[in-house]
Amino acid sequence: MSYIHFDKTLMTNLEESLQKEILRTNSSGAYHCTTIVNCNTRKYHGLLVIPIPELDDENHVLLSSLDETVVQHGAPFNLGLHRYQGGIYSPNGHKYIRDYSWERVPTTLYRVGGVILKKEKLFVHFENRILIRYTLVEAQTPIKLRLQPFLAFRNVHQFTHENPQASREYRQVENGIETCMYAGYPHLYMQLSKKNNFVFQPDWYRNLEYAKERERGYDFTEDLYVPGYFELEMHRGETVVFSGGITETNTSTLEKVFEQEYDERIPRNSFHNCLICSAHQFLNKQGGEHYILAGYPWFKCRARDMFIALPGLTLATDERHTFEAVMATARKAISAFMNEKPSGLEVFEMQHPDVLLWCVWCLQQYANMVGTEACKENYGDLLAEIMRFISQNRHPNLFLHQNGLLFTNGKERAVTWMNSFVAGRPVVPRSGYVVEINALWYNALCFTAKLLADDTAFAKQLAQTAQAVKQAFVDTFMNEHGYLFDYVEEGTPTDWSVRPNMIFACAFDYSPLDIVQKKNIVQIATRELLTPKGLRSLSPKSNGYNPIYAGSSTQRDYAYHQGTAWPWLAGFYFEAYLKLYKLGGVGFVERQLIGYEDEMTQSCIGSIPELFDGNPPFLGRGAVSLAMNVAEILRTNYILNKFTNE
């Protein structure tokens, strides 16, 4: 039995199956996302969702879904599933599903009487093309297969509705059709590997409902355009491949292309391999530049997320060349920011005060996992530039004070990863001396001083600053209860909230804390913040604890960092725990990882969602897949292996 496998009982239980989503990507920004029963529950779901730079910097749903109908002895059996306004499901094709598994590609088995039809889906690498392979596994007589495309042609944040402007025109191409609903959009080519008959039967399917959008407090209904259907005859043992893309393809090669792409996929036959496959989905190559998307289905390449995720997504999986390719693009964005020039790159939020420090941490992981000399040779000059930029107070919102600490203004805008805001103001206004920014700063000072020791004067300056920071950090953040303040600003009432950001000071290679202080902090984090799905963003004992990420947009914004659990934070907690307890902590961390392995068959199959409720049953919420979460679990596995193999 496959590592990822669901039987008929679960698949036909919509209360369970509609909560489980799948994600496929092409490493160039396009994706396919839906539920395991192929019923779209989000406006972001679709069979072919692609970026269209000519229109905007968002993704667009071209092909929303494709309904299959098996015609046996003249009787049609529709295998599709849609939810319509009022919670009505039609045509209830999920009742024919007998098995779902995912090793190399997601595979669904349908049974209609004596007919067994297998469906397999994949995205062609670096091409905006989805392929679906149908195999008639069992049938006593030939059947007819009908394929009915549902078209949207819209921005992922919007909806489409019946309108007279939508073009119904189409053109016959090899074994299929070409169509485009609106000017400015690329044409959609839908073709099959076998000759077929396209029946032009244009109609709008009205009031489809997306349950996830309704839960999130947004509009949740739309209309989809169906131009008609493709029909072809299939015999027992026969295979047919459907292609949906923005360029015409040679249909005689579709079966071969599918097989080649299939063979390139890593089998999802273990927890580790699922994480590796998920890691690859965040890689994004555009116009020769390499990015890390922060998550799916709506996040772009955010600088902070990129630097935090990059070591786990690449170095922890022995993909040094990918790390270096992404860093080559990131380096251009960093240079443009520090020189106050436009970069023209798709890297966002570079201006946030902690981003350059996370970049230094990222390069430190390269030194740890590849080698110090390689780091110095490839990135020594970049590290020196960053440290001089910060030391000389050239950053617009990062100020080096005489005590050696870095100060930032976060009252009017969110400046750290806790970035939710309501009515234009941050929910958590972290301003002044922020704990992880200064933990990153101390770590960066020590690391670069050692790496750049040949530059004697500059290295000595960095080391002297580190000495000042070491004492000032403890004096500023350590409180009488044995944990660290989250942020400190003179003239502002003391915030005694217990938050997870103090864990970074225990996890980094260079820490201003002694071992007793670290143990106290880790123990408090264990008691008040640790869950099976990550560290809570706020302790239940602190004021404002709000652990359930649900309700309207405003309700969710207030809960975003007020008690929800984040898996990527647990990666740093595990690192701190292992540094303190070494081999004695291995068993504990291994047991904790079971909570993340459970997620391989829960929310987004084979991946880890953005966040979880902070209280049981710790439901997955937010984006279906987040790069930092996947990366930090992979990096934790890497650290564990080092401990057990030494």
C-alpha positions in Angstrom: 0.0 0.0 0.0 1.2 3.5 -0.8 2.5 5.8 1.9 -0.3 8.2 0.9 -3.5 6.3 0.4 -7.2 6.8 1.0 -9.9 4.2 0.4 -13.5 4.5 -0.7 -14.8 5.0 2.8 -12.9 8.3 3.3 -13.2 9.5 -0.3 -17.0 9.3 -0.3 -17.2 11.1 3.1 -17.2 14.7 2.0 -16.9 16.0 5.5 -13.4 14.4 5.5 -12.3 14.4 1.9 -13.1 18.1 1.2 -10.7 19.1 3.9 -7.8 17.4 2.1 -6.1 19.4 -0.7 -3.5 18.6 -3.3 -1.0 20.9 -4.9 1.0 20.5 -8.1 3.4 23.1 -9.5 5.7 23.6 -12.5 8.6 25.5 -10.8 7.7 28.6 -12.8 4.9 30.0 -10.9 2.0 28.0 -12.3 0.0 25.5 -10.1 -2.9 23.1 -9.9 -4.7 23.0 -6.5 -8.0 21.3 -5.5 -9.3 18.8 -3.1 -8.6 15.0 -3.4 -12.2 14.5 -4.7 -11.6 17.3 -7.3 -14.2 19.6 -5.9 -12.9 23.2 -5.7 -13.5 24.8 -2.3 -11.4 28.0 -2.8 -11.4 30.7 -5.4 -7.7 29.9 -5.6 -8.3 26.4 -6.7 -8.0 25.4 -10.3 -6.7 22.8 -12.8 -4.5 25.3 -14.6 -3.5 28.5 -12.6 -0.7 30.6 -14.1 1.0 34.0 -13.8 0.3 36.4 -16.6 2.9 39.2 -16.3 1.3 41.1 -19.2 -1.8 41.6 -17.1 -0.5 42.0 -13.5 1.7 40.3 -10.9 -1.0 37.9 -9.8 -1.9 34.3 -10.8 -5.0 33.6 -13.0 -7.3 30.6 -13.2 -7.8 29.6 -16.8 -9.1 26.1 -16.5 -11.0 25.7 -13.3 -11.8 22.0 -13.6 -12.4 19.1 -16.0 -15.4 16.8 -15.5 -15.2 13.2 -16.7 -18.2 11.2 -17.8 -18.1 7.5 -18.5 -20.8 6.5 -21.1 -21.5 2.8 -20.9 -24.2 1.2 -23.0 -25.6 4.6 -23.7 -25.9 5.5 -20.0 -23.8 8.5 -18.7 -22.1 8.4 -15.3 -20.6 11.8 -14.5 -17.5 11.6 -12.3 -17.3 15.3 -11.5 -18.2 17.1 -8.2 -19.2 20.7 -7.7 -20.8 22.5 -4.8 -23.6 24.9 -5.7 -25.3 27.7 -3.8 -27.2 26.3 -0.8 -24.7 23.5 -0.2 -26.0 21.3 -3.0 -23.5 18.9 -4.5 -23.8 17.8 -8.1 -23.1 15.6 -10.0 -21.8 13.6 -7.0 -19.1 11.8 -8.9 -17.2 11.1 -5.7 -19.4 8.1 -5.0 -17.6 6.3 -7.9 -14.2 6.8 -6.3 -12.8 3.5 -5.1 -9.2 4.5 -4.3 -6.8 7.4 -4.1 -3.0 7.2 -3.8 0.0 9.4 -4.5 3.5 8.1 -5.1 4.9 9.8 -8.1 1.6 11.5 -9.1 -1.9 11.8 -7.6 -3.9 8.8 -8.8 -7.7 8.3 -8.6 -9.4 5.0 -9.4 -13.1 5.2 -10.4 -15.4 2.2 -10.6 -18.7 2.4 -12.6 -20.2 -1.1 -12.7 -17.7 -3.3 -14.4 -15.6 -0.2 -15.6 -12.5 0.8 -13.7 -10.9 4.1 -14.9 -7.6 5.4 -13.6 -6.8 9.1 -13.6 -3.2 10.5 -13.0 -2.3 14.2 -13.0 1.0 16.1 -13.3 2.4 19.5 -14.3 5.1 19.7 -17.0 8.3 21.2 -15.5 8.9 24.9 -16.5 5.8 24.9 -18.8 2.3 26.1 -18.3 0.8 22.8 -19.0 -1.2 20.3 -17.0 -1.4 16.7 -18.2 -4.0 14.1 -17.1 -3.6 10.5 -18.1 -6.6 8.3 -18.3 -6.3 4.5 -18.4 -9.2 2.1 -18.9 -8.1 -0.6 -16.5 -11.2 -2.8 -16.8 -14.2 -2.9 -19.1 -16.1 -5.7 -20.7 -16.9 -3.5 -23.8 -15.6 -0.2 -25.1 -16.8 2.9 -23.4 -17.1 6.6 -24.4 -15.2 9.1 -22.3 -16.5 12.7 -22.2 -14.4 15.5 -20.9 -16.2 18.8 -20.0 -13.9 21.8 -19.3 -15.0 24.6 -16.9 -13.4 27.9 -17.8 -12.8 30.9 -15.5 -10.2 33.2 -17.1 -9.8 35.4 -14.0 -7.5 36.7 -11.3 -7.3 34.3 -8.4 -8.6 37.0 -6.0 -11.7 37.7 -8.1 -14.7 35.8 -9.4 -16.1 35.4 -12.9 -19.8 35.7 -13.6 -22.0 35.2 -16.7 -21.5 38.1 -19.0 -21.9 39.0 -22.7 -18.2 40.0 -23.1 -16.9 36.5 -22.7 -16.0 35.1 -26.1 -17.5 31.8 -27.2 -15.2 31.6 -30.2 -13.0 28.6 -30.6 -10.7 27.1 -33.2 -10.1 23.5 -34.0 -6.5 22.4 -33.5 -4.8 19.0 -33.6 -7.1 16.7 -31.5 -8.6 19.6 -29.6 -9.5 23.2 -29.5 -8.1 26.7 -28.8 -10.1 29.3 -27.0 -9.8 32.6 -25.1 -12.6 34.2 -23.1 -11.1 37.7 -22.9 -8.7 39.9 -24.8 -5.3 40.2 -23.1 -5.4 36.6 -21.8 -3.3 33.9 -23.4 -5.2 31.3 -25.5 -6.0 28.0 -23.8 -5.2 24.9 -25.8 -7.1 21.7 -24.8 -5.9 18.7 -26.7 -5.9 14.9 -26.4 -3.4 12.2 -27.5 -6.2 10.5 -29.5 -8.6 11.7 -32.1 -11.9 12.9 -30.6 -15.1 14.7 -31.3 -15.6 18.1 -29.8 -19.2 18.9 -29.3 -19.8 22.7 -29.1 -22.5 23.2 -26.4 -21.8 26.5 -24.7 -23.4 27.2 -21.4 -22.8 28.9 -18.1 -22.9 26.9 -14.9 -24.1 29.4 -12.3 -23.7 29.9 -8.6 -20.9 27.5 -7.8 -20.0 27.9 -4.2 -16.5 27.9 -2.5 -16.9 26.8 1.1 -13.5 27.9 2.2 -14.2 31.5 1.0 -17.4 31.5 2.9 -15.6 30.4 6.1 -13.1 33.2 5.5 -15.9 35.9 5.3 -15.4 36.6 1.6 -17.7 36.4 -1.4 -18.0 32.7 -2.3 -20.0 32.2 -5.5 -19.2 32.4 -9.2 -20.3 31.2 -12.6 -18.1 29.2 -14.9 -18.3 28.9 -18.7 -18.4 25.5 -20.3 -17.8 25.6 -24.1 -18.9 22.0 -24.7 -17.2 18.6 -24.3 -14.7 16.2 -25.9 -15.8 12.7 -26.6 -13.8 9.6 -27.6 -14.0 5.9 -27.5 -11.7 3.9 -25.2 -11.0 0.2 -25.1 -9.8 -1.9 -22.2 -6.1 -1.3 -21.4 -6.0 1.9 -23.5 -4.4 5.1 -22.3 -5.3 8.7 -23.3 -3.6 11.9 -22.2 -5.3 15.3 -21.9 -3.3 18.4 -22.2 -4.3 21.9 -21.0 -1.8 24.6 -21.8 -1.2 28.1 -23.3 0.7 26.8 -26.4 -0.3 24.1 -28.9 1.4 20.8 -28.4 2.2 17.8 -30.7 -0.4 15.4 -29.5 1.6 12.4 -30.8 4.2 13.0 -28.1 1.8 13.5 -25.1 2.1 9.9 -23.8 5.9 10.0 -24.0 6.1 13.4 -22.3 3.8 12.2 -19.5 6.0 9.1 -19.0 9.2 11.1 -19.0 7.8 13.6 -16.5 6.4 10.8 -14.4 9.9 9.1 -14.1 11.4 12.4 -12.9 9.1 12.6 -9.9 10.5 11.5 -6.5 8.2 8.9 -5.0 6.2 10.1 -2.0 6.9 6.9 -0.2 8.1 8.3 3.1 7.8 11.4 5.3 11.2 12.7 4.2 10.5 12.2 0.5 7.1 14.0 0.9 8.9 17.0 2.4 11.5 17.0 -0.4 8.8 16.9 -3.1 7.0 19.7 -1.3 10.3 21.7 -1.1 10.7 21.6 -4.8 7.2 23.1 -5.3 8.4 26.4 -3.8 11.2 26.8 -6.4 10.3 29.3 -9.0 12.4 30.2 -12.1 11.3 33.3 -14.0 13.3 34.8 -16.9 16.6 33.3 -15.8 16.1 34.3 -12.1 15.5 31.9 -9.3 13.1 32.6 -6.4 11.5 30.9 -3.4 7.8 31.4 -3.3 6.7 31.9 0.3 3.7 29.6 0.0 0.7 28.5 -2.0 -1.8 29.5 -3.3 -1.4 33.3 -2.8 2.1 34.2 -1.5 4.8 35.6 -3.6 8.6 35.7 -3.1 9.0 37.5 0.3 12.5 38.2 1.2 12.4 37.2 4.9 10.6 33.9 4.0 13.1 33.2 1.3 16.2 33.5 3.5 14.6 31.5 6.4 13.5 28.7 4.1 16.4 28.5 1.7 18.8 26.4 3.7 16.1 23.8 4.6 14.7 23.6 1.1 18.0 23.2 -0.6 21.1 22.4 1.6 19.2 20.0 3.9 18.4 18.0 0.7 21.9 18.2 -0.7 21.0 20.7 -3.4 23.8 23.2 -3.1 23.4 24.4 -6.8 19.8 25.4 -6.1 20.8 27.4 -3.0 23.5 29.2 -5.0 21.1 29.9 -7.9 18.5 31.5 -5.6 21.2 33.4 -3.7 22.5 34.8 -7.0 19.1 36.4 -7.6 18.7 37.5 -4.0 22.1 39.1 -4.1 20.9 41.4 -6.9 17.9 42.4 -4.9 20.0 43.1 -1.8 22.5 45.2 -3.8 19.6 47.2 -5.3 18.1 47.8 -1.9 21.3 48.9 -0.2 22.1 51.2 -3.1 18.5 52.6 -3.3 18.0 51.4 -6.9 15.1 49.5 -8.4 15.9 45.8 -8.9 13.3 44.8 -11.4 13.1 41.5 -9.5 10.2 39.7 -8.1 11.5 39.9 -4.5 9.2 41.7 -2.1 9.6 43.2 1.4 13.4 43.6 1.2 13.1 46.8 3.2 12.0 45.1 6.5 14.6 45.7 9.2 15.3 42.0 10.0 15.7 40.8 6.4 19.4 41.5 5.9 20.1 39.8 9.3 18.1 36.7 8.2 20.3 36.7 5.0 23.4 36.6 7.2 21.9 33.7 9.1 21.1 32.0 5.8 24.7 32.3 4.6 25.8 31.0 8.0 23.9 27.8 7.4 25.7 27.6 4.0 29.0 27.8 5.9 27.8 25.1 8.4 26.4 22.7 5.7 28.8 23.3 2.8 32.0 24.7 4.3 33.4 27.9 5.8 35.9 28.4 3.0 33.2 28.1 0.3 31.1 30.6 2.2 34.0 33.0 2.5 34.9 32.7 -1.2 31.3 32.9 -2.5 29.7 35.3 -0.1 32.4 36.9 2.1 32.2 40.3 0.2 28.4 40.2 0.5 28.5 39.6 4.2 31.0 42.5 4.6 28.7 44.8 2.6 25.7 43.9 4.7 27.4 44.3 8.0 28.9 47.7 7.0 25.5 48.8 5.7 23.9 48.1 9.1 26.9 49.3 11.2 26.9 52.6 9.3 23.2 53.2 10.0 22.3 53.3 6.4 19.2 51.1 6.8 16.0 53.3 6.7 14.5 51.6 9.8 17.3 50.0 11.7 19.4 52.1 14.0 22.5 51.1 15.8 22.5 52.7 19.3 25.5 53.3 21.5 24.8 50.2 23.6 25.3 48.1 20.5 21.7 47.1 20.1 19.6 47.7 17.0 16.4 49.8 17.3 13.5 49.8 14.9 10.2 51.7 14.6 7.3 49.3 14.5 4.5 51.3 16.0 2.9 52.5 12.7 3.7 49.5 10.5 4.5 45.8 11.0 8.2 45.3 10.7 8.8 41.7 11.6 7.3 38.3 10.7 4.4 39.1 13.1 2.9 41.3 10.3 -0.9 41.3 10.7 -2.6 44.6 10.9 -6.2 45.9 11.3 -7.4 49.4 10.2 -3.9 50.2 8.9 -2.1 49.5 12.2 -0.2 46.4 13.4 -2.0 44.1 15.7 1.3 43.4 17.5 3.2 46.8 17.4 6.7 45.4 18.0 8.8 48.5 18.3 12.1 49.6 19.8 14.6 46.8 20.7 13.0 43.7 19.2 14.3 40.4 20.6 15.0 38.3 17.5 16.4 41.3 15.6 19.0 41.7 18.3 19.6 38.0 18.6 20.2 37.9 14.9 22.5 40.9 15.2 24.7 39.4 17.9 24.9 36.1 15.9 25.7 38.0 12.7 28.5 40.0 14.5 30.2 36.9 15.9 29.8 34.9 12.7 31.1 37.6 10.3 33.9 38.6 12.7 35.2 35.1 12.6 34.6 34.5 8.9 36.3 37.8 7.9 39.2 37.6 10.3 41.6 38.4 7.5 40.1 41.9 7.4 41.7 42.6 10.8 40.4 46.1 11.4 36.8 45.4 10.4 36.7 42.0 12.1 38.0 43.6 15.3 35.3 46.3 15.1 32.6 43.6 14.7 33.9 41.7 17.6 34.0 44.8 19.9 30.4 45.5 19.0 29.4 41.9 19.8 30.9 42.3 23.2 28.8 45.4 23.8 25.7 43.7 22.5 26.2 40.6 24.7 25.8 42.6 27.9 23.2 45.0 26.6 21.1 42.1 25.3 20.9 40.4 28.7 20.3 43.7 30.6 17.5 44.7 28.2 15.6 41.6 27.5 16.1 39.2 30.4 13.4 39.6 33.0 13.1 38.4 36.6 10.9 35.5 35.6 13.6 33.9 33.5 12.4 34.6 30.0 13.0 37.3 27.5 10.9 40.4 26.8 9.6 40.3 23.2 10.4 43.9 22.6 11.5 46.9 24.7 11.0 50.6 24.1 11.7 53.4 26.5 8.5 55.2 27.4 6.3 52.3 26.5 4.6 50.1 29.1 6.4 46.8 29.6 4.8 44.0 27.7 5.1 40.8 29.7 3.7 38.6 27.0 5.4 35.2 26.6 6.1 34.8 22.9 8.2 32.4 20.8 10.7 34.9 19.4 13.0 34.5 22.4 13.8 31.0 21.2 16.0 32.3 18.5 18.5 33.5 21.1 18.8 29.9 22.3 19.0 28.4 18.8 21.6 30.5 17.0 25.2 29.4 16.9 26.2 32.5 18.7 24.1 33.5 21.7 24.5 36.3 24.3 22.9 34.0 26.8 24.6 31.5 29.1 23.5 27.9 29.4 21.3 28.4 32.5 19.4 31.2 30.8 18.9 29.2 27.7 17.6 26.2 29.7 15.1 28.4 31.5 13.8 29.9 28.3 13.5 26.5 26.6 11.6 25.1 29.6 9.2 28.0 29.6 8.7 27.5 25.8 8.1 23.8 26.4 5.5 24.5 29.1 3.6 27.4 27.5 4.3 27.5 23.8 5.0 24.0 22.5 2.2 22.1 20.6 2.2 19.0 18.4 2.1 21.4 15.4 4.6 24.1 16.3 5.2 26.9 18.8 2.3 29.1 19.8 2.7 32.8 18.8 1.5 33.7 22.3 1.2 31.9 25.6 -2.3 30.9 26.9 -1.3 32.7 30.1 -0.7 36.0 28.4 -3.3 38.7 27.8 -5.0 38.6 24.4 -4.6 34.8 23.8 -6.7 34.0 20.7 -5.7 30.6 19.4 -8.4 29.9 16.7 -7.7 31.3 13.3 -11.2 31.4 11.9 -14.0 33.8 11.1 -14.0 37.1 9.1 -10.8 38.6 7.8 -10.6 41.0 10.8 -11.2 38.2 13.3 -8.4 36.2 11.6 -6.0 39.1 11.6 -6.5 39.6 15.3 -5.8 35.8 15.9 -2.9 35.5 13.4 -0.1 36.0 16.0 -2.0 35.8 19.2 -1.8 32.1 20.0 -1.8 30.3 16.7 0.9 27.6 16.3 3.7 27.9 13.6 5.7 24.8 12.6 8.7 26.8 11.4 9.2 28.2 14.8 9.4 24.7 16.2 12.4 24.1 13.9 14.4 26.6 15.9 13.0 25.3 19.2 14.2 21.8 18.2 17.6 23.2 17.3 17.9 24.9 20.7 16.7 21.8 22.5 19.3 19.6 20.7 22.1 22.1 21.4 21.3 22.0 25.1 20.6 18.3 25.6 22.6 16.8 22.6 22.0 13.1 22.2 19.7 13.1 25.3 17.3 15.3 23.3 17.2 13.2 20.1 14.3 10.9 21.3 12.2 13.9 22.4 12.6 15.7 19.0 11.9 12.5 17.1 8.7 12.1 19.0 7.7 15.7 18.3 8.2 15.2 14.6 5.4 12.6 14.5 2.9 15.5 14.8 4.2 16.8 11.4 4.3 13.4 9.7 0.6 13.1 10.5 0.1 16.2 8.3 1.2 14.3 5.2 -2.4 13.0 4.9 -4.3 15.8 6.6 -4.5 19.3 5.2 -2.4 19.7 2.0 -1.4 16.2 1.1 2.3 15.7 1.4 3.0 19.2 2.8 2.4 21.5 5.8 0.0 24.4 5.9 0.7 27.9 7.0 -0.4 27.6 10.6 -2.5 25.7 13.1 -5.0 26.6 15.8 -3.1 26.9 19.2 -5.7 24.7 20.9 -6.7 21.1 20.3 -7.5 19.6 17.8 -4.8 21.9 16.3 -6.6 22.3 12.9 -4.5 23.4 9.9 -5.3 26.9 8.7 -4.3 29.6 6.2 -2.3 28.9 3.0 -2.3 25.3 2.0 1.5 25.1 2.0 4.2 27.3 3.5 7.9 27.2 2.5 9.3 28.1 6.0 7.4 25.2 7.6 8.6 22.6 5.2 12.1 24.0 5.3 12.5 24.0 9.0 11.2 20.4 9.4 13.7 19.3 6.7 16.5 21.2 8.5 15.5 19.6 11.8 15.9 16.2 10.1 19.3 17.3 8.9 20.4 18.3 12.4 19.0 15.1 13.9 21.0 13.0 11.4 24.2 14.9 12.3 23.6 14.1 16.0 22.9 10.4 15.4 25.7 9.9 12.9 28.5 11.6 14.8 
